[in-house]
Amino acid sequence: MFARHAKRSTVTTEDVKLLARRNNSLLKYITEKNEEIAQLNLKGKAKKKRKPEDESRS
């Protein structure tokens, strides 16, 4: 709905949050899960970046 309005074919987390904004408990849950996933992605990216450096040192 919001993605179509913005002329996008991909639904983002912000679109989902907009749909859930009137249900506070659902919005809180979605926001927390989004932050968890973002933290996991950052940790995963940091590990991937470090790995080649470790291999070059060996």
Buried (B, 14 or more C-beta within 10 A) or exposed (E): EBBEEEEEEEEEEEBBBBBBEEEEEBBEEBBEEBEEEEEEEEEEEEEEEEEEEEEEEE
